[in-house]
Amino acid sequence: MELIDIKHRNEEVPAFEPDLFIAASGYESRATCIPKYLNDPGKKNVVLAFSDHLKEPARAENDRYFREHGYQSLLVKPFGQPDFMSIFQGHDEDHIRVLIDITLMTRRWYDSFLNYLNGNDSFQKADVRISYCPAHFYKPVEYRRKVSLRQFTLNGSHSNHVKQHKKTALIMGLGNDKGVGKSVYDLVKPDHMLLLYADPAVHKSYVENIFINNHSIIKKVDIQNLVHYPLRDTAELYKTFLEMILPLREEYNVVIVPQGPKIFSLLAMVFHLNYPDVTVSYPEYKVKGASDKKSSADHISLDLEFAAD
């Protein structure tokens, strides 16, 4: 299958009855936000459970909820890849409807989900809704080791579109964790850079901290290359990607590094499905302590349609 349509759900979200619902359990209280709101909607409900932080108070409560509501549970390492082949087993029809809640998922997990569907020949059609609950503002955490970059790939193969004679253009989302953006800049060493940040976001303090914690990287770009996007308007953010990236592709190898709200990471990966010559590399690092993030607003959703060639 390949991605054939994107439907942005910025206002009223129509009903969606999934054959398969995939959630995640970790140490944040918002893990059960969407499962509770939608009343565990799948004919089959699966939860991907982090293999670490098993003793955190919110984690125990989350695991109890999923256990009592009959979810099939799979332990997954934070930087591991879930076994989506086994998760999708048992659905014998050509058409499948999937709802995936990425609220607590790592980028690697929903990267793997999109990668699994793209090129999959088990189905003729897949209707997919991807949702998540934004978090309340939280104080930034410190990371325990240097930042590395993991490249998003299609069908398990790294992109072969990188041209050695071209310069590199970096399009980076700004997150709240101090120093990560600078580390990414030092790794990529771009010839041209654009920085994006969420504004309006869930909380004004989040935007203020973006500027404080990314001061060293922000001062490296011209003001016109510092661009804000509305957190809840997925159509506007995708349009921003198009307007920024398409003019750059002839002259540059374009690299997107998503940080900040999950919607930026998700849309960067979706953009890559349509434009595989654009590289998406997401930062990976470990933090010094667990931080419980509680849900702050109604969930954000994006609908994708995959179909056989």
Buried (B, 14 or more C-beta within 10 A) or exposed (E): BEBEEBBBBBEEBEEBEBBBBBBBBBBBBBBBBBBEBBEBBBEBBBBBBBEBBEEBEBBEBBBEBBEEBEBEEBEBEBEBBBBBEEBBEEBEEEEBBBBBBBBBBBBBBBBBBBBBBBBBEBBEBBBBBBBBBBBBBBEBBEBEEEBBBBEBBBEEEEBEEBEEEBEBBBBBBBBBBBBBBBBBBEBBEBEBBBBBBBBBBBBEBBBEBBEEBBEEBBEEBEEEBBBBBBBBBBBEBBEBBEEBBEEBBEEBBBBBBBBBBBBBBBBBBBBBBBBBBBBBBBBBBEEEEBBBBEBBBEBBBBBBBBBBE
